[in-house]
Amino acid sequence: MAGTAMNRRTRPEPLLWMLFSSGGMVAALMIPILLFLFGIAFPLELLSPPDHSHVFAVLRNPITRLVLFGLCALALFHWAHRFRYTLYDGLQLKRYAVPIVLLCYGGAVVGTVVAGLVLITL
């Protein structure tokens, strides 16, 4: 029995579902707040906007960068997983599984790397 367990190939599906669910939760909690603050409250002066130097001081904090990187990465992987299954089930394109997986998750990886590079160079 132990020999068959060793020969079994592990699939990445549990990791992808974990990234999907955590990305959805993080995106649902954080993105509306950021959109409200920077898209509505500050431009309409419902709240006093922070000055430029204060925003950059917050962005230079490594914890802020880590949180923003996590938000970007998890949201991208949430999108990739949702888009993959939309193409599979909604458009019935399961026969193109390999290119869809490569494009969806490859795009999420590229976007995550770009987000990391942008946050490093701030």
All heavy atoms as an XYZ file, in Angstrom:
951
protein
N       0.815     -1.193      0.000
C       0.000      0.000      0.000
C       0.864      1.265      0.000
O       0.544      2.226     -0.652
C      -0.919     -0.040      1.215
C      -1.905      1.082      1.240
S      -3.146      0.771     -0.010
C      -4.319      1.968      0.399
N       1.949      1.223      0.748
C       2.813      2.398      0.811
C       3.476      2.653     -0.528
O       3.730      3.797     -0.885
C       3.869      2.214      1.891
N       3.745      1.619     -1.298
C       4.376      1.788     -2.609
C       3.465      2.494     -3.589
O       3.911      3.287     -4.400
N       2.161      2.226     -3.521
C       1.243      2.892     -4.440
C       1.072      4.363     -4.087
O       0.882      5.187     -4.959
C      -0.135      2.195     -4.439
O      -0.649      2.224     -3.124
C      -0.031      0.785     -4.953
N       1.133      4.689     -2.805
C       1.030      6.086     -2.402
C       2.246      6.877     -2.865
O       2.141      8.059     -3.171
C       0.866      6.196     -0.893
N       3.401      6.255     -2.923
C       4.610      6.928     -3.356
C       4.597      7.169     -4.860
O       5.183      8.128     -5.336
C       5.845      6.102     -2.971
C       6.004      5.944     -1.482
S       6.414      7.478     -0.720
C       8.154      7.267     -0.619
N       3.931      6.309     -5.627
C       3.911      6.438     -7.072
C       2.824      7.397     -7.555
O       2.820      7.769     -8.717
C       3.698      5.068     -7.725
C       4.891      4.151     -7.500
O       5.999      4.632     -7.307
N       4.653      2.855     -7.515
N       1.915      7.751     -6.695
C       0.827      8.630     -7.085
C       1.349     10.041     -7.338
O       2.091     10.600     -6.535
C      -0.225      8.661     -5.987
C      -1.545      9.101     -6.520
C      -2.668      8.995     -5.540
N      -2.448      8.009     -4.503
C      -3.009      8.061     -3.328
N      -3.810      9.054     -3.031
N      -2.792      7.140     -2.424
N       0.973     10.583     -8.459
C       1.423     11.922     -8.819
C       0.521     12.961     -8.146
O      -0.701     12.875     -8.215
C       1.330     12.074    -10.336
C       2.004     13.288    -10.841
C       2.065     13.252    -12.350
N       2.025     14.625    -12.791
C       1.429     15.050    -13.874
N       0.826     14.210    -14.655
N       1.446     16.302    -14.191
N       1.130     13.943     -7.505
C       0.339     14.975     -6.854
C      -0.106     15.996     -7.895
O       0.621     16.319     -8.831
C       1.137     15.683     -5.757
O       2.295     16.269     -6.331
C       1.535     14.714     -4.670
N      -1.306     16.488     -7.727
C      -1.871     17.457     -8.647
C      -1.865     18.838     -7.990
O      -2.017     18.952     -6.779
C      -3.271     17.035     -9.037
C      -3.288     15.673     -9.725
C      -4.667     15.257    -10.135
N      -5.363     16.229    -10.954
C      -5.285     16.297    -12.294
N      -4.528     15.447    -12.931
N      -5.970     17.199    -12.960
N      -1.721     19.882     -8.788
C      -1.688     21.239     -8.206
C      -3.069     21.793     -7.886
O      -3.184     22.910     -7.391
C      -1.033     22.067     -9.313
C      -1.428     21.379    -10.567
C      -1.438     19.892    -10.223
N      -4.123     21.028     -8.131
C      -5.483     21.533     -7.980
C      -5.795     22.047     -6.574
O      -6.391     23.118     -6.440
C      -6.479     20.453     -8.391
C      -7.788     20.997     -8.851
C      -7.687     21.812    -10.127
O      -6.801     21.555    -10.957
O      -8.504     22.727    -10.280
N      -5.409     21.363     -5.482
C      -5.699     21.919     -4.146
C      -5.026     23.275     -3.913
O      -5.638     24.178     -3.328
C      -5.159     20.866     -3.186
C      -5.163     19.599     -3.968
C      -4.878     19.992     -5.383
N      -3.809     23.447     -4.392
C      -3.121     24.733     -4.240
C      -3.844     25.817     -5.029
O      -4.018     26.939     -4.547
C      -1.668     24.621     -4.712
C      -0.885     25.923     -4.725
C      -0.704     26.453     -3.316
C       0.442     25.740     -5.415
N      -4.295     25.487     -6.227
C      -4.990     26.468     -7.045
C      -6.322     26.875     -6.428
O      -6.701     28.048     -6.449
C      -5.186     25.924     -8.461
C      -3.897     25.640     -9.227
C      -4.198     24.990    -10.562
C      -3.078     26.902     -9.398
N      -7.044     25.918     -5.847
C      -8.297     26.247     -5.172
C      -8.036     27.083     -3.920
O      -8.831     27.962     -3.580
C      -9.082     24.986     -4.829
C      -9.865     24.479     -5.993
C      -9.554     23.428     -6.789
C     -11.069     25.031     -6.525
N     -10.498     23.282     -7.778
C     -11.444     24.257     -7.639
C     -11.880     26.102     -6.170
C     -12.580     24.517     -8.393
C     -13.004     26.364     -6.920
C     -13.352     25.572     -8.013
N      -6.928     26.822     -3.229
C      -6.581     27.616     -2.061
C      -6.276     29.060     -2.469
O      -6.743     30.011     -1.837
C      -5.381     27.026     -1.335
C      -5.013     27.790     -0.079
S      -3.447     27.313      0.634
C      -2.302     27.912     -0.578
N      -5.502     29.232     -3.553
C      -5.207     30.579     -4.039
C      -6.481     31.279     -4.502
O      -6.655     32.479     -4.300
C      -4.186     30.511     -5.175
C      -2.769     30.133     -4.770
C      -1.920     29.883     -6.002
C      -2.154     31.211     -3.904
N      -7.373     30.523     -5.147
C      -8.642     31.080     -5.602
C      -9.468     31.600     -4.425
O      -9.936     32.743     -4.426
C      -9.437     30.018     -6.368
C     -10.855     30.398     -6.649
C     -11.148     31.314     -7.640
C     -11.892     29.846     -5.925
C     -12.460     31.673     -7.906
C     -13.205     30.189     -6.188
C     -13.488     31.109     -7.178
N      -9.635     30.778     -3.405
C     -10.492     31.184     -2.280
C      -9.860     32.306     -1.466
O     -10.546     33.253     -1.078
C     -10.812     29.980     -1.396
O      -9.639     29.445     -0.845
N      -8.570     32.229     -1.223
C      -7.932     33.303     -0.451
C      -7.874     34.592     -1.256
O      -8.042     35.680     -0.706
C      -6.543     32.883      0.023
O      -5.727     32.546     -1.072
N      -7.668     34.486     -2.567
C      -7.677     35.683     -3.407
C      -9.041     36.337     -3.443
O      -9.157     37.566     -3.414
N     -10.093     35.530     -3.492
C     -11.436     36.091     -3.476
C     -11.749     36.787     -2.172
O     -12.367     37.866     -2.150
N     -11.330     36.197     -1.067
C     -11.586     36.802      0.238
C     -10.820     38.115      0.389
O     -11.381     39.135      0.798
C     -11.204     35.851      1.366
C     -11.562     36.390      2.728
S     -10.612     35.719      4.070
C      -8.971     36.219      3.697
N      -9.539     38.095      0.058
C      -8.719     39.301      0.198
C      -9.233     40.405     -0.727
O      -9.345     41.563     -0.317
C      -7.234     38.969     -0.089
C      -6.403     40.217     -0.247
C      -6.672     38.109      1.022
N      -9.549     40.038     -1.967
C     -10.054     41.036     -2.911
C     -11.392     41.606     -2.453
O     -11.631     42.815     -2.553
C     -10.185     40.420     -4.305
N     -12.265     40.762     -1.921
C     -13.578     41.231     -1.472
C     -13.480     42.141     -0.253
O     -14.314     43.030     -0.078
C     -14.475     40.036     -1.151
N     -12.475     41.939      0.574
C     -12.335     42.761      1.773
C     -11.552     44.053      1.542
O     -11.884     45.093      2.111
C     -11.669     41.960      2.890
C     -12.485     40.816      3.476
C     -11.655     40.037      4.480
C     -13.753     41.328      4.111
N     -10.515     43.997      0.718
C      -9.609     45.137      0.620
C      -9.866     46.047     -0.576
O      -9.728     47.266     -0.459
C      -8.161     44.652      0.590
C      -7.744     44.019      1.897
S      -6.039     43.519      1.918
C      -5.220     45.084      1.907
N     -10.199     45.495     -1.720
C     -10.339     46.324     -2.925
C     -11.482     47.329     -2.804
O     -11.305     48.493     -3.175
C     -10.430     45.449     -4.186
C      -9.064     44.799     -4.430
C     -10.868     46.251     -5.395
C      -9.010     43.852     -5.593
N     -12.665     46.961     -2.288
C     -13.705     47.989     -2.152
C     -13.297     49.152     -1.249
O     -13.641     50.310     -1.524
C     -14.889     47.223     -1.555
C     -14.669     45.814     -1.957
C     -13.183     45.631     -1.954
N     -12.559     48.869     -0.212
C     -12.104     49.943      0.687
C     -11.148     50.872     -0.038
O     -11.279     52.095      0.015
C     -11.433     49.347      1.942
C     -12.458     48.594      2.780
C     -10.760     50.434      2.770
C     -11.854     47.738      3.863
N     -10.183     50.290     -0.762
C      -9.225     51.111     -1.504
C      -9.912     51.903     -2.613
O      -9.587     53.071     -2.844
C      -8.110     50.228     -2.072
C      -7.179     49.601     -1.036
C      -6.238     48.598     -1.697
C      -6.403     50.680     -0.318
N     -10.864     51.269     -3.300
C     -11.599     51.986     -4.346
C     -12.423     53.133     -3.768
O     -12.487     54.218     -4.353
C     -12.505     51.025     -5.117
C     -11.815     50.098     -6.101
C     -12.819     49.117     -6.692
C     -11.130     50.888     -7.193
N     -13.052     52.892     -2.642
C     -13.828     53.958     -2.016
C     -12.934     55.126     -1.609
O     -13.241     56.281     -1.897
C     -14.607     53.451     -0.795
C     -15.272     54.555     -0.038
C     -16.410     55.161     -0.540
C     -14.747     55.012      1.157
C     -17.022     56.203      0.149
C     -15.342     56.049      1.849
C     -16.489     56.652      1.348
N     -11.832     54.807     -0.935
C     -10.951     55.870     -0.461
C     -10.331     56.662     -1.610
O     -10.446     57.885     -1.665
C      -9.852     55.303      0.439
C     -10.284     54.836      1.820
C      -9.130     54.170      2.538
C     -10.833     55.996      2.621
N      -9.657     55.950     -2.529
C      -8.888     56.637     -3.564
C      -9.707     56.973     -4.811
O      -9.258     57.755     -5.648
C      -7.665     55.807     -3.940
C      -6.639     55.787     -2.847
C      -6.584     54.733     -1.953
C      -5.757     56.833     -2.694
C      -5.656     54.716     -0.926
C      -4.828     56.832     -1.668
C      -4.778     55.772     -0.778
N     -10.897     56.388     -4.953
C     -11.714     56.670     -6.122
C     -12.884     57.587     -5.845
O     -13.384     58.235     -6.758
N     -13.336     57.650     -4.589
C     -14.519     58.467     -4.280
C     -14.238     59.468     -3.161
O     -14.405     60.670     -3.341
C     -15.716     57.560     -3.891
C     -16.105     56.669     -5.074
C     -16.905     58.396     -3.443
C     -17.136     55.618     -4.757
N     -13.838     58.973     -2.002
C     -13.749     59.833     -0.815
C     -12.693     60.932     -0.945
O     -12.961     62.088     -0.631
C     -13.479     58.984      0.421
N     -11.495     60.576     -1.403
C     -10.445     61.593     -1.530
C     -10.689     62.546     -2.705
O     -10.583     63.765     -2.524
C      -9.069     60.947     -1.633
C      -8.645     60.203     -0.390
C      -7.800     59.117     -0.483
C      -9.084     60.574      0.864
C      -7.400     58.412      0.645
C      -8.697     59.884      2.008
C      -7.849     58.802      1.895
N     -11.044     62.063     -3.900
C     -11.290     63.018     -4.999
C     -12.471     63.959     -4.741
O     -12.440     65.121     -5.140
C     -11.577     62.129     -6.214
C     -10.940     60.835     -5.908
C     -11.042     60.688     -4.418
N     -13.524     63.462     -4.099
C     -14.679     64.312     -3.805
C     -14.526     65.079     -2.494
O     -15.444     65.786     -2.082
C     -15.953     63.460     -3.756
C     -16.353     62.802     -5.071
C     -17.587     61.940     -4.876
C     -16.578     63.848     -6.152
N     -13.392     64.925     -1.843
C     -13.059     65.585     -0.585
C     -14.079     65.299      0.518
O     -14.377     66.146      1.351
C     -12.869     67.084     -0.796
C     -11.682     67.382     -1.695
C     -11.443     68.867     -1.882
O     -12.187     69.684     -1.303
O     -10.498     69.196     -2.605
N     -14.615     64.061      0.496
C     -15.440     63.612      1.616
C     -14.563     63.373      2.835
O     -15.006     63.546      3.969
C     -16.184     62.329      1.251
C     -17.140     62.422      0.053
C     -17.671     61.047     -0.300
C     -18.256     63.392      0.354
N     -13.350     62.962      2.588
C     -12.309     62.824      3.607
C     -11.120     63.642      3.142
O     -10.895     63.800      1.938
C     -11.893     61.360      3.765
C     -12.968     60.377      4.220
C     -12.455     58.945      4.121
C     -13.391     60.684      5.638
N     -10.350     64.152      4.084
C      -9.181     64.927      3.675
C      -8.115     63.978      3.120
O      -7.728     63.018      3.793
C      -8.638     65.738      4.839
O      -8.259     64.870      5.886
N      -7.673     64.217      1.899
C      -6.695     63.314      1.289
C      -5.321     63.475      1.938
O      -4.944     64.570      2.359
C      -6.666     63.747     -0.172
C      -7.172     65.132     -0.186
C      -8.079     65.276      0.995
N      -4.594     62.391      2.029
C      -3.233     62.499      2.561
C      -2.344     63.199      1.548
O      -2.577     63.143      0.345
C      -2.813     61.036      2.761
C      -3.643     60.272      1.791
C      -4.919     61.014      1.660
N      -1.330     63.886      2.044
C      -0.432     64.537      1.096
C       0.500     63.502      0.462
O       0.622     62.370      0.916
C       0.349     65.678      1.756
C       1.216     65.223      2.911
O       1.183     64.031      3.236
O       1.917     66.072      3.485
N       1.122     63.924     -0.600
C       1.945     63.044     -1.423
C       3.074     62.394     -0.621
O       3.344     61.201     -0.761
C       2.513     63.869     -2.585
C       3.085     63.062     -3.685
N       2.316     62.292     -4.522
C       4.364     62.887     -4.091
C       3.085     61.698     -5.398
N       4.331     62.037     -5.163
N       3.720     63.162      0.208
C       4.845     62.626      0.984
C       4.381     61.569      1.987
O       5.093     60.586      2.239
C       5.591     63.753      1.697
O       4.724     64.406      2.590
N       3.200     61.744      2.550
C       2.680     60.768      3.505
C       2.358     59.438      2.808
O       2.646     58.366      3.349
C       1.447     61.311      4.213
C       0.869     60.352      5.214
N       1.483     60.089      6.413
C      -0.236     59.581      5.179
C       0.778     59.201      7.083
N      -0.280     58.867      6.350
N       1.754     59.520      1.620
C       1.438     58.294      0.864
C       2.717     57.541      0.522
O       2.793     56.315      0.670
C       0.624     58.625     -0.409
C       0.471     57.393     -1.280
C      -0.726     59.184     -0.040
N       3.739     58.253      0.072
C       4.996     57.579     -0.244
C       5.689     57.043      0.999
O       6.352     56.005      0.933
C       5.936     58.495     -1.029
C       5.719     58.388     -2.504
C       5.271     59.463     -3.220
C       5.947     57.193     -3.171
C       5.053     59.356     -4.574
C       5.730     57.075     -4.518
C       5.280     58.161     -5.237
N       5.551     57.702      2.123
C       6.122     57.171      3.363
C       5.434     55.859      3.746
O       6.094     54.908      4.178
C       5.992     58.194      4.485
N       4.117     55.802      3.558
C       3.392     54.564      3.847
C       3.808     53.474      2.856
O       4.018     52.313      3.231
C       1.863     54.805      3.811
C       1.101     53.502      3.870
C       1.453     55.709      4.956
N       3.947     53.827      1.579
C       4.330     52.844      0.561
C       5.768     52.353      0.718
O       6.096     51.273      0.237
C       4.141     53.424     -0.839
C       2.700     53.552     -1.302
C       2.642     54.247     -2.652
C       2.040     52.194     -1.376
N       6.602     53.108      1.353
C       7.991     52.671      1.570
C       8.122     51.693      2.737
O       9.150     51.057      2.896
C       8.887     53.879      1.784
C       9.134     54.631      0.503
C      10.205     55.683      0.661
N      10.354     56.409     -0.580
C       9.932     57.651     -0.779
N       9.359     58.316      0.200
N      10.103     58.244     -1.932
N       7.083     51.562      3.533
C       7.096     50.617      4.640
C       7.060     49.189      4.080
O       6.203     48.863      3.255
C       5.879     50.863      5.537
C       5.902     50.020      6.777
O       6.446     48.929      6.808
N       5.280     50.543      7.820
N       7.967     48.310      4.505
C       7.999     46.947      3.964
C       6.723     46.145      4.234
O       6.332     45.313      3.422
C       9.188     46.295      4.658
C       9.880     47.340      5.426
C       9.061     48.562      5.434
N       6.045     46.419      5.345
C       4.807     45.694      5.631
C       3.718     46.106      4.640
O       2.962     45.264      4.141
C       4.369     45.929      7.090
C       5.398     45.312      8.030
C       2.981     45.365      7.347
C       5.173     45.610      9.486
N       3.641     47.396      4.326
C       2.678     47.862      3.334
C       2.959     47.228      1.979
O       2.035     46.793      1.286
C       2.735     49.395      3.206
O       2.507     49.972      4.484
C       1.722     49.901      2.214
N       4.216     47.175      1.604
C       4.579     46.555      0.321
C       4.207     45.081      0.301
O       3.714     44.574     -0.702
C       6.070     46.715      0.062
C       6.470     48.116     -0.250
C       7.935     48.181     -0.541
N       8.372     49.551     -0.696
C       9.543     49.896     -1.155
N      10.410     48.980     -1.496
N       9.861     51.163     -1.273
N       4.434     44.407      1.403
C       4.096     42.987      1.480
C       2.584     42.780      1.372
O       2.121     41.874      0.662
C       4.626     42.393      2.790
C       4.489     40.898      2.963
C       5.303     40.167      1.908
C       4.945     40.502      4.349
N       1.807     43.627      2.037
C       0.348     43.525      1.967
C      -0.136     43.806      0.547
O      -0.986     43.085      0.006
C      -0.310     44.474      2.992
C      -1.797     44.611      2.737
C      -0.046     43.988      4.400
N       0.391     44.840     -0.091
C      -0.010     45.148     -1.463
C       0.408     44.056     -2.439
O      -0.326     43.722     -3.366
C       0.566     46.496     -1.896
C      -0.081     47.717     -1.262
C       0.662     48.986     -1.671
C      -1.540     47.808     -1.639
N       1.590     43.476     -2.221
C       2.030     42.374     -3.071
C       1.095     41.173     -2.899
O       0.686     40.551     -3.881
C       3.471     41.976     -2.728
C       3.956     40.805     -3.522
C       4.309     40.955     -4.845
C       4.046     39.548     -2.952
C       4.742     39.881     -5.596
C       4.478     38.467     -3.679
C       4.832     38.631     -5.010
N       0.748     40.866     -1.658
C      -0.182     39.766     -1.412
C      -1.541     40.015     -2.035
O      -2.148     39.115     -2.625
N      -2.027     41.250     -1.931
C      -3.307     41.603     -2.539
C      -3.259     41.411     -4.050
O      -4.156     40.796     -4.634
C      -3.669     43.051     -2.202
C      -4.903     43.620     -2.901
C      -6.154     42.884     -2.462
C      -5.023     45.097     -2.631
N      -2.213     41.915     -4.682
C      -2.086     41.777     -6.143
C      -1.966     40.313     -6.552
O      -2.656     39.853     -7.472
C      -0.878     42.561     -6.645
S      -1.058     44.336     -6.505
N      -1.094     39.573     -5.889
C      -0.859     38.178     -6.264
C      -2.110     37.335     -6.068
O      -2.514     36.578     -6.972
C       0.304     37.609     -5.451
N      -2.751     37.454     -4.921
C      -3.930     36.639     -4.664
C      -5.094     37.018     -5.568
O      -5.831     36.151     -6.039
C      -4.324     36.740     -3.192
C      -3.365     36.053     -2.227
C      -3.759     36.348     -0.788
C      -3.307     34.564     -2.473
N      -5.274     38.310     -5.833
C      -6.347     38.729     -6.737
C      -6.098     38.214     -8.155
O      -7.039     37.803     -8.845
C      -6.477     40.249     -6.734
N      -4.844     38.217     -8.595
C      -4.528     37.699     -9.935
C      -4.776     36.193    -10.030
O      -5.298     35.714    -11.043
C      -3.081     38.035    -10.309
C      -2.842     39.484    -10.703
C      -1.346     39.769    -10.772
C      -3.506     39.789    -12.035
N      -4.405     35.448     -9.006
C      -4.649     34.011     -9.049
C      -6.141     33.693     -8.907
O      -6.620     32.719     -9.477
C      -3.812     33.274     -8.003
C      -2.425     33.008     -8.486
C      -1.380     33.831     -8.128
C      -2.165     31.952     -9.342
C      -0.105     33.604     -8.600
C      -0.900     31.709     -9.816
C       0.146     32.542     -9.449
N      -6.872     34.522     -8.186
C      -8.322     34.355     -8.120
C      -8.913     34.559     -9.515
O      -9.743     33.771     -9.971
C      -8.918     35.353     -7.129
C     -10.409     35.301     -7.060
N     -11.060     34.344     -6.332
C     -11.362     36.068     -7.628
C     -12.369     34.523     -6.456
N     -12.569     35.569     -7.244
N      -8.477     35.625    -10.188
C      -8.953     35.876    -11.547
C      -8.607     34.704    -12.470
O      -9.444     34.258    -13.254
C      -8.328     37.154    -12.108
C      -8.454     37.197    -13.593
C      -9.540     37.612    -14.303
C      -7.485     36.748    -14.547
N      -9.295     37.448    -15.645
C      -8.050     36.920    -15.817
C      -6.200     36.219    -14.448
C      -7.367     36.588    -16.988
C      -5.532     35.883    -15.612
C      -6.111     36.071    -16.853
N      -7.372     34.225    -12.402
C      -6.924     33.162    -13.303
C      -7.776     31.909    -13.135
O      -8.196     31.286    -14.124
C      -5.449     32.850    -13.059
N      -8.036     31.538    -11.906
C      -8.806     30.319    -11.653
C     -10.260     30.493    -12.108
O     -10.828     29.615    -12.749
C      -8.742     29.975    -10.168
C      -9.020     28.545     -9.858
N      -8.178     27.538    -10.241
C     -10.051     27.956     -9.220
C      -8.681     26.374     -9.841
N      -9.817     26.608     -9.220
N     -10.833     31.642    -11.802
C     -12.216     31.904    -12.213
C     -12.321     31.965    -13.737
O     -13.243     31.409    -14.327
C     -12.715     33.213    -11.600
C     -14.158     33.516    -11.948
C     -14.633     34.742    -11.195
N     -14.731     34.502     -9.779
C     -15.814     34.016     -9.177
N     -16.857     33.690     -9.877
N     -15.824     33.855     -7.874
N     -11.385     32.611    -14.390
C     -11.407     32.732    -15.850
C     -11.199     31.374    -16.511
O     -11.837     31.061    -17.520
C     -10.351     33.737    -16.306
C     -10.498     34.153    -17.733
C     -11.612     34.857    -18.148
C      -9.517     33.858    -18.664
C     -11.749     35.254    -19.475
C      -9.652     34.235    -19.976
C     -10.770     34.944    -20.388
N     -10.317     30.564    -15.928
C     -10.083     29.214    -16.457
C     -11.375     28.408    -16.478
O     -11.725     27.813    -17.491
C      -9.037     28.501    -15.607
C      -8.860     27.043    -15.944
C      -7.930     26.391    -14.941
N      -7.956     24.958    -15.077
C      -7.461     24.132    -14.186
N      -6.890     24.604    -13.084
N      -7.515     22.840    -14.362
N     -12.083     28.409    -15.367
C     -13.301     27.617    -15.309
C     -14.456     28.273    -16.076
O     -15.372     27.581    -16.514
C     -13.683     27.293    -13.861
C     -12.844     26.144    -13.364
C     -11.718     26.358    -12.584
C     -13.144     24.850    -13.747
C     -10.935     25.300    -12.164
C     -12.362     23.787    -13.335
C     -11.260     24.018    -12.544
O     -10.477     22.962    -12.158
N     -14.406     29.568    -16.280
C     -15.380     30.204    -17.158
C     -15.169     29.733    -18.588
O     -16.133     29.434    -19.308
C     -15.261     31.734    -17.086
O     -15.541     32.156    -15.756
C     -16.209     32.419    -18.053
N     -13.922     29.655    -19.016
C     -13.633     29.156    -20.362
C     -13.967     27.675    -20.487
O     -14.490     27.236    -21.514
C     -12.163     29.394    -20.715
C     -11.748     30.861    -20.852
C     -10.254     30.954    -21.106
C     -12.513     31.536    -21.964
N     -13.652     26.901    -19.456
C     -13.945     25.462    -19.480
C     -15.449     25.197    -19.543
O     -15.926     24.512    -20.441
C     -13.418     24.785    -18.222
C     -11.962     24.425    -18.222
C     -11.093     24.829    -19.215
C     -11.442     23.669    -17.189
C      -9.756     24.492    -19.181
C     -10.108     23.325    -17.147
C      -9.273     23.743    -18.141
O      -7.955     23.402    -18.100
N     -16.175     25.725    -18.569
C     -17.579     25.378    -18.407
C     -18.510     26.299    -19.190
O     -19.448     25.834    -19.830
C     -17.968     25.396    -16.931
C     -17.172     24.385    -16.119
O     -16.754     23.370    -16.692
O     -16.966     24.630    -14.918
N     -18.257     27.596    -19.118
C     -19.150     28.538    -19.779
C     -19.053     28.494    -21.293
O     -20.059     28.499    -21.991
N     -17.849     28.473    -21.802
C     -17.659     28.461    -23.252
C     -17.365     27.076    -23.813
O     -17.122     26.944    -25.014
C     -16.529     29.429    -23.635
C     -16.787     30.894    -23.295
C     -15.592     31.741    -23.662
C     -18.030     31.397    -23.997
N     -17.346     26.080    -22.938
C     -17.127     24.680    -23.349
C     -15.816     24.510    -24.126
O     -15.771     23.869    -25.169
C     -18.312     24.179    -24.182
C     -19.639     24.212    -23.454
C     -19.675     23.269    -22.271
O     -19.276     22.118    -22.386
N     -20.127     23.760    -21.148
N     -14.745     25.084    -23.620
C     -13.437     25.016    -24.270
C     -12.479     24.089    -23.530
O     -11.270     24.308    -23.550
C     -12.829     26.419    -24.380
C     -13.592     27.413    -25.247
C     -12.956     28.773    -25.169
C     -13.671     26.930    -26.679
N     -12.995     23.065    -22.902
C     -12.157     22.168    -22.111
C     -11.143     21.427    -22.981
O     -10.098     20.999    -22.497
C     -13.022     21.174    -21.346
C     -12.344     20.642    -20.126
C     -13.326     19.963    -19.222
C     -12.705     19.909    -17.850
N     -13.623     19.551    -16.840
N     -11.414     21.290    -24.261
C     -10.472     20.597    -25.146
C      -9.164     21.386    -25.315
O      -8.167     20.852    -25.741
C     -11.120     20.313    -26.495
C     -11.511     21.545    -27.261
C     -12.265     21.187    -28.539
N     -12.756     22.364    -29.207
C     -13.922     22.942    -28.990
N     -14.746     22.437    -28.093
N     -14.282     24.012    -29.650
N      -9.201     22.676    -24.982
C      -7.989     23.512    -25.045
C      -7.415     23.730    -23.648
O      -6.941     24.819    -23.328
C      -8.306     24.854    -25.690
C      -8.877     24.745    -27.077
C     -10.186     25.125    -27.336
C      -8.117     24.247    -28.120
C     -10.725     25.025    -28.607
C      -8.638     24.133    -29.392
C      -9.945     24.531    -29.627
O     -10.462     24.421    -30.883
N      -7.449     22.708    -22.840
C      -7.087     22.842    -21.421
C      -5.656     23.328    -21.234
O      -5.408     24.220    -20.409
C      -7.292     21.514    -20.697
N      -4.713     22.764    -21.965
C      -3.302     23.120    -21.742
C      -3.035     24.588    -22.076
O      -2.455     25.315    -21.252
C      -2.367     22.166    -22.524
C      -0.928     22.626    -22.443
C      -2.510     20.749    -21.990
N      -3.433     25.098    -23.251
C      -3.170     26.519    -23.497
C      -3.926     27.444    -22.545
O      -3.398     28.490    -22.152
C      -3.635     26.762    -24.936
C      -3.976     25.461    -25.512
C      -3.979     24.441    -24.430
N      -5.132     27.056    -22.146
C      -5.892     27.890    -21.218
C      -5.186     27.971    -19.871
O      -5.042     29.051    -19.293
C      -7.335     27.364    -21.069
C      -8.122     27.640    -22.347
C      -8.026     27.984    -19.864
C      -9.487     27.007    -22.377
N      -4.734     26.822    -19.373
C      -4.019     26.810    -18.089
C      -2.746     27.642    -18.181
O      -2.438     28.442    -17.286
C      -3.702     25.359    -17.661
C      -2.696     25.324    -16.541
C      -4.976     24.650    -17.250
N      -2.003     27.470    -19.261
C      -0.758     28.227    -19.416
C      -1.017     29.730    -19.500
O      -0.298     30.520    -18.880
C      -0.001     27.751    -20.651
C       0.594     26.345    -20.565
C       1.216     25.951    -21.902
C       1.621     26.267    -19.455
N      -2.025     30.122    -20.253
C      -2.308     31.549    -20.384
C      -2.874     32.148    -19.097
O      -2.456     33.241    -18.689
C      -3.274     31.789    -21.545
C      -2.678     31.589    -22.935
C      -3.752     31.698    -24.005
C      -1.580     32.605    -23.193
N      -3.792     31.460    -18.458
C      -4.399     32.005    -17.234
C      -3.393     32.105    -16.100
O      -3.156     33.191    -15.555
C      -5.593     31.148    -16.812
S      -7.022     31.312    -17.880
N      -2.797     30.978    -15.748
C      -1.871     30.988    -14.614
C      -0.544     31.646    -14.976
O       0.097     32.259    -14.127
C      -1.668     29.579    -14.073
C      -2.955     29.024    -13.511
C      -3.570     27.918    -14.086
C      -3.584     29.621    -12.430
C      -4.762     27.422    -13.586
C      -4.777     29.137    -11.931
C      -5.361     28.040    -12.516
O      -6.538     27.572    -12.031
N      -0.151     31.539    -16.242
C       1.046     32.261    -16.688
C       0.847     33.757    -16.589
O       1.743     34.495    -16.173
N      -0.353     34.222    -16.963
C      -0.657     35.643    -16.819
C      -0.660     36.085    -15.369
O      -0.198     37.179    -15.040
N      -1.161     35.224    -14.489
C      -1.152     35.546    -13.060
C       0.274     35.612    -12.524
O       0.603     36.496    -11.729
C      -1.973     34.531    -12.283
N       1.115     34.710    -12.971
C       2.514     34.725    -12.522
C       3.228     35.968    -13.048
O       3.939     36.653    -12.299
C       3.248     33.435    -12.972
C       4.741     33.557    -12.769
C       2.709     32.233    -12.221
N       3.026     36.292    -14.319
C       3.659     37.482    -14.897
C       3.164     38.741    -14.185
O       3.953     39.625    -13.842
C       3.402     37.559    -16.419
C       3.786     38.911    -16.987
C       4.151     36.452    -17.135
N       1.865     38.829    -13.933
C       1.328     39.973    -13.214
C       1.869     40.086    -11.803
O       2.135     41.183    -11.319
N       2.057     38.944    -11.151
C       2.620     38.945     -9.805
C       4.066     39.423     -9.818
O       4.478     40.214     -8.959
C       2.524     37.531     -9.200
O       1.147     37.155     -9.139
C       3.132     37.480     -7.810
N       4.831     38.978    -10.802
C       6.227     39.425    -10.922
C       6.284     40.923    -11.194
O       7.088     41.645    -10.591
C       6.962     38.616    -12.013
C       8.306     39.223    -12.346
C       7.119     37.169    -11.586
N       5.422     41.406    -12.080
C       5.385     42.841    -12.376
C       5.000     43.636    -11.127
O       5.609     44.667    -10.826
C       4.423     43.129    -13.547
C       4.150     44.618    -13.694
C       4.972     42.551    -14.836
N       4.011     43.164    -10.387
C       3.615     43.847     -9.147
C       4.780     43.858     -8.158
O       5.030     44.888     -7.512
C       2.408     43.155     -8.521
N       5.496     42.757     -8.051
C       6.655     42.705     -7.162
C       7.731     43.688     -7.579
O       8.313     44.390     -6.745
N       7.997     43.751     -8.892
C       9.019     44.682     -9.388
C       8.614     46.140     -9.152
O       9.436     46.967     -8.773
C       9.287     44.438    -10.873
C       9.982     43.124    -11.210
C      10.045     42.925    -12.726
C      11.371     43.078    -10.607
N       7.350     46.450     -9.374
C       6.881     47.816     -9.135
C       6.999     48.168     -7.653
O       7.458     49.261     -7.298
C       5.431     47.983     -9.624
C       4.805     49.274     -9.120
C       5.379     47.924    -11.142
N       6.627     47.239     -6.786
C       6.700     47.529     -5.355
C       8.131     47.608     -4.843
O       8.411     48.350     -3.903
C       5.903     46.470     -4.574
C       4.387     46.593     -4.738
C       3.699     45.369     -4.160
C       3.879     47.864     -4.097
N       9.034     46.858     -5.467
C      10.445     46.920     -5.057
C      11.063     48.251     -5.460
O      11.874     48.817     -4.726
C      11.236     45.744     -5.658
C      10.866     44.459     -4.929
C      12.735     45.987     -5.593
C      11.456     43.213     -5.547
N      10.678     48.767     -6.629
C      11.308     49.989     -7.143
C      10.693     51.268     -6.598
O      11.103     52.350     -6.997
C      11.255     50.011     -8.676
O       9.892     49.939     -9.095
C      12.037     48.863     -9.256
N       9.704     51.189     -5.725
C       9.114     52.419     -5.159
C      10.103     53.161     -4.307
O      10.859     52.692     -3.562
C       7.875     52.080     -4.329
C       6.618     51.800     -5.104
C       5.489     51.426     -4.141
C       6.184     52.979     -5.930
